[in-house]
């Protein structure tokens, strides 16, 4: 506790941080309450508002009570930002060091996967080559790639972030080293691959005759959403996997199931309306759907108001939980590793 208090005092004043947290929460709650969608069911809209405000209230209380413990992690990341960037670039460069093709291997798997799905659904089953995605027709290979790009980023970053402490166990044992920066190093390294893969998506998008538009800038926003989400999850998984090695295998299984549970190869409109809400609760769906909306629907992310609010509220809660779990367990990392 003393360590966290010192770190917080060196950075953002506690009283100011809590004040800003409450202010942001009040503004978010006010926007949610005042927002009205004339096309939505009034009763369902009221339920969403009540649920969102309740989550915000619980989150504010939790952050206020546990402020010192939660804020120590963001403080350390900001103070070591230059070191993080340097180590992230080095991690990406050394991952494929010694191989003939070098960093090209980082892009082989996603590209081969896209080609495989395109061959199966676009060539063997030509009826699947064109489909309707949210009411807008799109070439299947482009529509599919738009879903695979964020999913590959999520699975790659989560896998690397989870193994960060075990991979850098020699740094964990150094008392002076801030081990809290290790997960974000792995996530940033995965971001380099994601940027290249997103570039391939845009090339494919333009080759099919789609014109550039300002809506494409939202790909940066949704990539940032994925970065924060996977980082938030990684702080919990990387801490737990030190003591429970089987978590790595469990995550791989969850990712395999999650690819089908998240509407990537299929469209959510195929399901009855009453079942769609369960899939929309998945925060990754918000990002996958956001990619496709930016490419095909020409829609801004704030137009999907409740989904945006739900995603960020959920992500903040996950990040707070990850911070507490990581801080609670980190004193035992060196002993176990």
Secondary structure, 3 states (H helix, E strand, C coil): CHHHHHHHHHCCCHHHHHHHHHHHHHHHHHHHHHCCCCCCCHHHHHHHHHHHHHHHHHHHHHHHHCHHHHHHHHHHHHHCHHHHHHHHHHHHHHHCCCCCCHHHHHHHHHHHHHHHHHHHHHHHCHHHCEEEECCEEEEHHHHHHHHHHHHHHHHHHHHHHHCHHHHCHHHHCCCCCCHHHHHHHHHHHHHHHHHHHHHHHHHHHHHCCCCCCHHHHHHHHHHHHHHHHHHHHHHHHHHHCCCCCCHHHHHHHHHHHHHHHCCCCCCHHHCCHHHHHHHHCCHHHHHHHHHHHHHHHCCCHHHCHHHHHHHHHHHHHHHHHHHHHHHHHHHHHHHHC
